[in-house]
Amino acid sequence: MGQLGHTPQAGSLSPLARATRIIVKIGSRLLVHPESGELHASWLESLADDIAAYRERRQDIIVVSSGAIALGRRELGLAKGPLRLEVSQAAAAVGQIRLAHAYREVLGRRGIRVSQVLLTIDDSENRRRYLNARNTLNTLVRLGAVAVINENDTVATAEIRYGDNDRLAARVAQMTSADCLVLLSDVSGLYTADPRRHSTAKLVSEVSVIDDDIEAMAGNAGTSDGSGGMVTKIAAARIAHAAGCHAVISDGRLPHPLQAIEEGTPCTWFVPSSSPQTARKQWISGGLEPSGMVTIDSGAIQALRAGKSLLPAGIVDVKGSFQRGDMVILCNASETVLGRGLSAYSLSDVQRIMGHNSSDIQSLLGYRGRDEVIHRDDLVLAAEQSHIVEE
Ligand code: GLU
């Protein structure tokens, strides 16, 4: 059962206790003994207790877990030392089954459903796939199945690999608008110098700006924990920071590693300057080139101003060349720009469904897409835009 029952005063709550959606990244070495290749079963049980406790507190949790290659290597009896790419991919294929099974067993015993999601870098960089991955992950959360994510190692070739799950986890945090990213590894956090070589090295407990000094500290920290050393952890923290998500690097080797963070174990927190919602709106406002223009009627304008999504019924015209997930400008009949957003449909699909009720989408397109052409989370109105810039 959960171990996180205590409820400290609001002011003293750790960002982990306050978070609505948490991404936890588990490094290989925490889960799999580096020498024997055995699964650390009792540690995994304690992690599962922590996960169960978060669920009891109604916090969403998504796990990004490494360990497939380490487990597969043992099962295949492969010798120690670096593996050729195709051999590590084969090991991942074998180990991933075991990894997913271990989570299913341990969380299943606590009444928690588990799902497996394998992602490649394309799923977060290509906007169409990004939108699909985001929708699937959000749906899994809604349906109450904890997603256990890993890189799709078997198909991710050298050029299109994250190669480390730290950045993958940060992309997942960004994609799902999470507000807390926990990077569990075998170091306590970011030190001012390599603590194994410098006795004066100090743990940095809080970082609010990730500048050159922080990068330099990471570069000097020495590496640990599978493929992701401190440099990739800082890269992950940077992605989370820009997405308005808190990130924490903590030594996960203790039992109940999440509870330990809440109870104040030494670790490094990265504190963002905005919320995930504001950061996402900033990204939509400024980060992308529009590739189309959607003209909407006065009813739709009113609905958007009241905080609703854009439905096909309110669209009167569409131009440009865009795919699902691309940025489009919204305007009224006299071409005054009203805002911008990510379209859930391509230009040709919008042409077919505009002016129609959402219930007709299936018969018009031959598939059941989203009811909204632009969901309100994917939309920034001009009035909001000036407010966001001021923040
Ligand atoms: N995807 C790899 C695995 O599951 C691990 C990548 C990493 O160590 O960050 O074995």
Residues whose N, C-alpha, C, O or C-beta is under 5 A from the ligand:
A	BS01	LIG	S65 S66 G67 A68 I69 A70 N150 E151 G163 D164 N165 D166 G226 S227 G228
